[in-house]
């Protein structure tokens, strides 16, 4: 068993500050992504050795490439059946122009995290805070579920997926709407008009 390692110290005690882990396919090294709640930077570190938490390389701040305002959360994953094994990185941003209604950003890296694309604002729920979870199938597709915060009168659940560089509704129809997508562009899988919903996780069955 590897010894414990402190990845970063000094963030506030807040459940928004949790780190997320990706095992990089090329070398099985551990990538840990993290930030504070509404932090101006987003960071990651890579383990020195494969599947070993005892030592990590220096912290890298990818904010200068992504270009957001105030980060919270991270949803990293890798599609190994797609050319260049891209690492996708989803994060929530409280944009300075509308901090009360955060947007979700997407970036990706085609070189194991050495470089990252500038942000794409891909999802936003107008005048509401949006929350989402992502799961990938281990090869060429990722699925997303999203909801509004249940402190709103209506909090529904929505689904769509990414495959072959396209967004799709649950029935497979290609989504042609311009970015950022919103609830009306994707598939509503639960109507929260009567009973409000709240997502905690997403998994693939089978």
C-alpha positions as CSV (number, residue, x, y, z in Angstrom):
1,X,0.0,0.0,0.0
2,X,1.4,3.4,-1.0
3,X,1.9,6.1,1.6
4,X,-0.5,9.0,1.8
5,X,0.4,12.1,-0.2
6,X,-1.0,15.7,0.2
7,X,-1.9,16.9,-3.2
8,X,-2.6,20.5,-2.2
9,X,-3.1,22.3,1.1
10,X,-4.8,25.5,1.9
11,X,-8.3,25.2,0.4
12,X,-11.3,25.9,2.6
13,X,-13.3,23.0,4.1
14,X,-16.0,22.7,1.5
15,X,-17.6,19.8,-0.4
16,X,-17.2,21.8,-3.6
17,X,-13.4,21.3,-3.3
18,X,-13.3,17.6,-3.9
19,X,-10.6,16.3,-6.3
20,X,-11.3,13.9,-9.2
21,X,-9.0,11.2,-10.5
22,X,-8.2,9.9,-13.9
23,X,-5.9,6.9,-14.6
24,X,-4.1,8.0,-17.9
25,X,-4.3,5.2,-20.4
26,X,-0.9,5.6,-22.0
27,X,1.2,5.0,-18.9
28,X,-1.3,4.3,-16.1
29,X,-0.1,7.3,-14.1
30,X,-2.7,9.0,-11.9
31,X,-3.9,12.4,-12.8
32,X,-5.6,14.4,-10.0
33,X,-7.7,17.5,-10.9
34,X,-8.7,19.9,-8.2
35,X,-9.6,23.5,-7.4
36,X,-11.3,25.5,-4.6
37,X,-14.8,26.7,-4.6
38,X,-15.1,29.6,-7.1
39,X,-11.3,29.5,-7.4
40,X,-9.4,31.5,-10.1
41,X,-7.2,28.6,-11.0
42,X,-7.7,25.0,-11.9
43,X,-4.9,22.5,-11.2
44,X,-3.7,19.0,-11.8
45,X,-0.8,16.8,-10.8
46,X,0.4,13.5,-12.3
47,X,1.9,10.7,-10.2
48,X,5.6,10.0,-10.7
49,X,4.9,6.2,-11.1
50,X,2.0,4.2,-12.5
51,X,-0.9,3.6,-10.2
52,X,1.1,4.9,-7.2
53,X,0.0,7.8,-4.9
54,X,3.2,8.1,-3.0
55,X,4.8,10.8,-5.2
56,X,3.5,13.4,-7.7
57,X,5.0,15.8,-10.2
58,X,4.7,19.5,-9.8
59,X,1.3,21.2,-9.8
60,X,0.1,22.5,-13.2
61,X,-2.4,25.4,-13.5
62,X,-4.4,25.1,-16.7
63,X,-6.4,28.3,-16.2
64,X,-4.2,30.3,-18.6
65,X,-5.3,28.0,-21.5
66,X,-8.9,27.4,-20.5
67,X,-9.6,31.0,-19.6
68,X,-12.5,30.8,-17.1
69,X,-13.4,33.1,-14.2
70,X,-14.2,31.1,-11.1
71,X,-14.0,27.3,-11.2
72,X,-15.8,24.7,-9.3
73,X,-15.9,20.9,-9.8
74,X,-14.2,18.8,-12.4
75,X,-15.3,15.9,-14.6
76,X,-12.3,14.4,-16.5
77,X,-12.4,11.3,-18.6
78,X,-10.6,9.7,-21.5
79,X,-11.9,8.1,-24.7
80,X,-9.4,5.5,-25.7
81,X,-11.2,4.4,-28.9
82,X,-11.0,7.9,-30.4
83,X,-8.0,9.2,-32.3
84,X,-5.2,10.5,-30.0
85,X,-7.0,9.2,-26.9
86,X,-8.4,12.6,-26.0
87,X,-8.8,13.6,-22.3
88,X,-12.0,15.6,-21.9
89,X,-12.3,18.0,-19.0
90,X,-15.6,19.4,-17.9
91,X,-15.8,22.1,-15.2
92,X,-18.3,24.6,-13.9
93,X,-17.6,28.3,-14.3
94,X,-19.2,31.3,-12.5
95,X,-18.7,33.8,-15.3
96,X,-18.0,37.3,-14.0
97,X,-20.9,38.7,-16.2
98,X,-23.5,36.4,-14.6
99,X,-22.0,34.8,-11.5
100,X,-25.4,33.6,-10.1
101,X,-26.1,31.3,-13.0
102,X,-23.0,29.3,-13.7
103,X,-22.1,27.7,-17.1
104,X,-20.3,24.5,-17.9
105,X,-17.1,24.4,-19.9
106,X,-15.4,21.8,-22.0
107,X,-11.7,21.5,-22.9
108,X,-9.7,18.6,-24.2
109,X,-6.2,17.4,-24.5
110,X,-4.8,15.2,-27.3
111,X,-1.4,14.8,-25.8
112,X,-2.0,13.3,-22.3
113,X,-2.5,16.7,-20.7
114,X,0.6,18.5,-22.0
115,X,-1.6,21.1,-23.7
116,X,-5.3,22.0,-23.5
117,X,-7.8,23.6,-25.8
118,X,-9.4,26.9,-24.8
119,X,-12.8,26.7,-23.2
120,X,-16.0,25.9,-25.0
121,X,-19.2,27.0,-23.1
122,X,-21.3,23.9,-23.8
123,X,-24.2,24.0,-21.4
124,X,-26.1,26.6,-19.4
125,X,-29.6,26.7,-17.9
126,X,-30.9,30.3,-18.3
127,X,-31.4,32.1,-14.9
128,X,-30.7,28.8,-13.0
129,X,-27.7,27.0,-11.6
130,X,-27.0,23.8,-13.6
131,X,-25.4,20.7,-12.2
132,X,-24.2,17.7,-14.2
133,X,-22.5,14.3,-14.1
134,X,-20.6,12.5,-16.8
135,X,-19.8,8.8,-17.5
136,X,-17.9,7.3,-20.4
137,X,-18.2,3.8,-21.9
138,X,-14.4,3.1,-21.9
139,X,-14.0,3.8,-25.6
140,X,-15.9,6.2,-27.8
141,X,-19.0,7.7,-26.1
142,X,-19.8,9.7,-23.0
143,X,-23.2,10.4,-21.4
144,X,-24.3,13.4,-19.5
145,X,-27.1,14.0,-17.0
146,X,-28.0,17.5,-15.8
147,X,-30.4,19.1,-13.5
148,X,-31.2,22.5,-11.9
149,X,-30.6,23.0,-8.2
150,X,-33.6,21.7,-6.2
151,X,-34.0,25.1,-4.4
152,X,-35.8,26.2,-7.6
153,X,-39.6,25.5,-7.8
154,X,-38.9,23.1,-10.7
155,X,-35.9,20.8,-10.9
156,X,-35.9,18.3,-13.8
157,X,-33.4,15.8,-15.2
158,X,-31.9,16.0,-18.7
159,X,-29.8,13.6,-20.7
160,X,-27.6,13.7,-23.9
161,X,-24.5,12.1,-25.1
162,X,-21.4,12.7,-27.1
163,X,-20.2,10.4,-29.9
164,X,-18.3,10.8,-33.2
165,X,-17.6,14.5,-32.4
166,X,-21.4,15.2,-32.2
167,X,-24.0,15.7,-29.5
168,X,-27.0,13.4,-29.5
169,X,-30.4,13.3,-27.7
170,X,-31.3,10.1,-25.9
171,X,-33.0,8.7,-29.0
172,X,-29.8,9.2,-31.1
173,X,-30.9,12.4,-33.0
174,X,-28.0,14.7,-33.6
175,X,-28.2,18.0,-31.7
176,X,-27.6,20.8,-34.1
177,X,-28.2,23.7,-31.7
178,X,-25.5,26.3,-31.3
179,X,-23.4,26.3,-28.0
180,X,-24.2,26.6,-25.2
181,X,-26.9,24.0,-25.1
182,X,-29.8,24.4,-22.7
183,X,-32.6,22.2,-21.3
184,X,-34.7,22.7,-24.4
185,X,-31.9,21.3,-26.7
186,X,-31.4,18.0,-24.9
187,X,-33.7,15.2,-23.7
188,X,-35.8,15.7,-20.5
189,X,-35.9,12.3,-18.8
190,X,-37.7,13.5,-15.7
191,X,-40.2,16.3,-15.3
192,X,-39.6,18.0,-12.0
193,X,-42.7,20.1,-12.0
194,X,-44.4,18.2,-9.2
195,X,-41.4,16.6,-7.3
196,X,-38.0,18.2,-7.6
197,X,-35.1,16.0,-8.6
198,X,-31.4,16.1,-7.7
199,X,-28.7,14.0,-9.4
200,X,-25.8,12.4,-7.5
201,X,-24.2,10.1,-10.0
202,X,-24.4,8.4,-13.3
203,X,-23.4,4.9,-14.4
204,X,-23.7,2.6,-17.4
205,X,-25.8,-0.5,-17.0
206,X,-24.2,-3.6,-18.6
